[in-house]
Amino acid sequence: MTSAKGVEPGILRLHHASLVIADTRVAAAFYGEQLGLVPLERPDLDFPGLWYDLGSGQALHLLQVPNPDPTERGVRCGQDRHLALRVRGLEALAARLEGAGIAVERSRSGRPAAFVRDPDGNAIELIEEGG
C-alpha cells in the first residue's frame, strides 16, 4: 500500500532502544568504560539518564527511573529480553569484561557471541561482526 506521498510505508531500522537503570554513574562505567560506547548529547529531560551512539543513526537510551521489573531474572541471558550489539574483537572485549569481574556467558550455539548483564540486570548480547 502506498501513502498519499507515493512512498511505501515500512520500518527502516532501529532508531534507539531504552533500558532502565538505577544509577547513571554505575551505568556510565559499564556502558562507556567497559563496552566502550560513545556518549551522545541528551536533551534536558525531567529525569536522569544517558544516551550512547550505536552507529548508523542508532542509539541506546538509559533511563534512570523506577524499575518495574525484577533485577534478578533467574534465566539465561539468551532466554531473556535482551539488547544485541554487533562488536569487533569479541574475545578481547569478553576478556576485558571478565577482568572487571563481569560474568560473560558464551553462546551455547557455538557461534561467535556472548551474553553479559549490566549492573541493573539487563541482558546484553555481543555478536562478533561477520560471525
C-alpha positions as a LaTeX table, in Angstrom:
\begin{tabular}{lrrr}
\hline
Residue & $x$ (\AA) & $y$ (\AA) & $z$ (\AA) \\
\hline
Met1 & 0.00 & 0.00 & 0.00 \\
Thr2 & 1.39 & 3.41 & $-0.95$ \\
Ser3 & 0.87 & 6.51 & 1.17 \\
Ala4 & $-0.51$ & 9.84 & $-0.07$ \\
Lys5 & 3.07 & 10.98 & $-0.82$ \\
Gly6 & 3.74 & 7.95 & $-3.04$ \\
Val7 & 6.13 & 6.28 & $-0.58$ \\
Glu8 & 5.70 & 2.70 & 0.53 \\
Pro9 & 5.35 & 2.73 & 4.34 \\
Gly10 & 7.57 & 0.42 & 6.34 \\
Ile11 & 10.19 & 0.04 & 9.05 \\
Leu12 & 13.64 & 1.29 & 8.03 \\
Arg13 & 15.90 & 0.45 & 11.01 \\
Leu14 & 16.18 & 0.67 & 14.75 \\
His15 & 16.28 & 4.27 & 16.00 \\
His16 & 17.00 & 3.54 & 19.65 \\
Ala17 & 16.47 & 1.03 & 22.42 \\
Ser18 & 15.84 & 2.11 & 26.01 \\
Leu19 & 16.87 & 0.29 & 29.16 \\
Val20 & 16.04 & 1.15 & 32.77 \\
Ile21 & 19.00 & 1.79 & 35.10 \\
Ala22 & 19.32 & 2.65 & 38.78 \\
Asp23 & 22.42 & 4.90 & 38.72 \\
Thr24 & 23.89 & 6.87 & 35.81 \\
Arg25 & 27.39 & 6.79 & 37.33 \\
Val26 & 27.39 & 2.98 & 37.57 \\
Ala27 & 25.83 & 2.64 & 34.11 \\
Ala28 & 28.42 & 5.03 & 32.59 \\
Ala29 & 31.22 & 2.84 & 33.98 \\
Phe30 & 29.69 & $-0.26$ & 32.35 \\
Tyr31 & 28.47 & 1.13 & 29.01 \\
Gly32 & 31.12 & 3.81 & 28.50 \\
Glu33 & 34.23 & 2.34 & 30.09 \\
Gln34 & 33.69 & $-1.43$ & 29.78 \\
Leu35 & 31.75 & $-1.63$ & 26.50 \\
Gly36 & 33.39 & 1.48 & 25.04 \\
Leu37 & 30.19 & 3.15 & 23.79 \\
Val38 & 30.42 & 6.82 & 22.82 \\
Pro39 & 28.07 & 9.15 & 24.73 \\
Leu40 & 25.58 & 11.33 & 22.88 \\
Glu41 & 24.26 & 14.70 & 23.96 \\
Arg42 & 20.95 & 14.22 & 25.76 \\
Pro43 & 18.26 & 16.90 & 25.96 \\
Asp44 & 17.30 & 18.26 & 29.37 \\
Leu45 & 14.56 & 15.85 & 30.43 \\
Asp46 & 12.80 & 15.70 & 33.78 \\
Phe47 & 14.70 & 12.55 & 34.86 \\
Pro48 & 18.36 & 11.45 & 34.76 \\
Gly49 & 19.71 & 9.26 & 32.00 \\
Leu50 & 22.42 & 8.67 & 29.43 \\
Trp51 & 22.40 & 8.27 & 25.65 \\
Tyr52 & 25.01 & 6.33 & 23.67 \\
Asp53 & 25.78 & 6.15 & 19.95 \\
Leu54 & 25.39 & 2.70 & 18.39 \\
Gly55 & 26.36 & 3.89 & 14.90 \\
Ser56 & 24.31 & 4.30 & 11.71 \\
Gly57 & 21.89 & 6.72 & 13.42 \\
Gln58 & 21.03 & 4.22 & 16.14 \\
Ala59 & 21.26 & 4.89 & 19.86 \\
Leu60 & 20.92 & 3.37 & 23.31 \\
His61 & 18.92 & 5.40 & 25.85 \\
Leu62 & 19.46 & 4.60 & 29.51 \\
Leu63 & 16.64 & 5.82 & 31.76 \\
Gln64 & 17.16 & 6.33 & 35.49 \\
Val65 & 13.55 & 5.75 & 36.51 \\
Pro66 & 11.86 & 3.33 & 38.94 \\
Asn67 & 12.37 & $-0.20$ & 37.63 \\
Pro68 & 9.12 & $-2.15$ & 37.23 \\
Asp69 & 10.98 & $-5.43$ & 36.61 \\
Pro70 & 12.96 & $-7.66$ & 38.97 \\
Thr71 & 16.72 & $-7.28$ & 38.53 \\
Glu72 & 17.33 & $-10.95$ & 39.41 \\
Arg73 & 15.84 & $-12.60$ & 36.33 \\
Gly74 & 16.62 & $-16.26$ & 37.07 \\
Val75 & 17.08 & $-17.18$ & 33.39 \\
Arg76 & 19.99 & $-17.36$ & 30.99 \\
Cys77 & 20.55 & $-14.11$ & 29.12 \\
Gly78 & 19.79 & $-15.68$ & 25.73 \\
Gln79 & 16.37 & $-16.70$ & 27.00 \\
Asp80 & 15.60 & $-13.27$ & 28.45 \\
Arg81 & 14.72 & $-9.93$ & 26.88 \\
His82 & 18.00 & $-8.53$ & 25.64 \\
Leu83 & 19.73 & $-5.93$ & 23.53 \\
Ala84 & 22.04 & $-7.42$ & 20.88 \\
Leu85 & 25.07 & $-5.42$ & 19.73 \\
Arg86 & 27.45 & $-6.19$ & 16.84 \\
Val87 & 31.04 & $-5.93$ & 18.06 \\
Arg88 & 34.61 & $-6.18$ & 16.79 \\
Gly89 & 37.08 & $-8.24$ & 18.81 \\
Leu90 & 34.56 & $-10.24$ & 20.81 \\
Glu91 & 37.14 & $-12.30$ & 22.71 \\
Ala92 & 39.21 & $-9.24$ & 23.69 \\
Leu93 & 36.04 & $-7.47$ & 24.83 \\
Ala94 & 34.94 & $-10.55$ & 26.79 \\
Ala95 & 38.37 & $-10.74$ & 28.44 \\
Arg96 & 38.15 & $-7.05$ & 29.42 \\
Leu97 & 34.70 & $-7.59$ & 30.94 \\
Glu98 & 35.81 & $-10.72$ & 32.80 \\
Gly99 & 38.87 & $-8.84$ & 34.05 \\
Ala100 & 36.49 & $-6.25$ & 35.53 \\
Gly101 & 34.59 & $-9.01$ & 37.35 \\
Ile102 & 31.66 & $-9.12$ & 34.90 \\
Ala103 & 30.39 & $-12.63$ & 34.14 \\
Val104 & 30.45 & $-13.45$ & 30.42 \\
Glu105 & 28.32 & $-16.30$ & 29.11 \\
Arg106 & 29.42 & $-17.68$ & 25.72 \\
Ser107 & 26.67 & $-18.63$ & 23.28 \\
Arg108 & 25.73 & $-22.30$ & 23.53 \\
Ser109 & 25.15 & $-22.36$ & 19.75 \\
Gly110 & 28.89 & $-22.24$ & 19.02 \\
Arg111 & 28.54 & $-19.00$ & 17.07 \\
Pro112 & 30.83 & $-16.08$ & 18.00 \\
Ala113 & 28.55 & $-14.44$ & 20.54 \\
Ala114 & 28.42 & $-13.86$ & 24.29 \\
Phe115 & 26.00 & $-12.51$ & 26.86 \\
Val116 & 26.51 & $-10.23$ & 29.85 \\
Arg117 & 24.24 & $-8.48$ & 32.32 \\
Asp118 & 24.68 & $-4.81$ & 33.10 \\
Pro119 & 24.71 & $-3.66$ & 36.75 \\
Asp120 & 20.89 & $-3.45$ & 36.66 \\
Gly121 & 20.37 & $-6.99$ & 35.35 \\
Asn122 & 19.65 & $-6.01$ & 31.73 \\
Ala123 & 20.86 & $-8.74$ & 29.33 \\
Ile124 & 23.23 & $-7.65$ & 26.56 \\
Glu125 & 24.21 & $-9.96$ & 23.69 \\
Leu126 & 27.54 & $-9.27$ & 22.00 \\
Ile127 & 27.80 & $-10.72$ & 18.47 \\
Glu128 & 31.09 & $-10.72$ & 16.54 \\
Glu129 & 30.78 & $-8.70$ & 13.33 \\
Gly130 & 30.73 & $-11.09$ & 10.40 \\
Gly131 & 30.04 & $-14.03$ & 12.70 \\
\hline
\end{tabular}
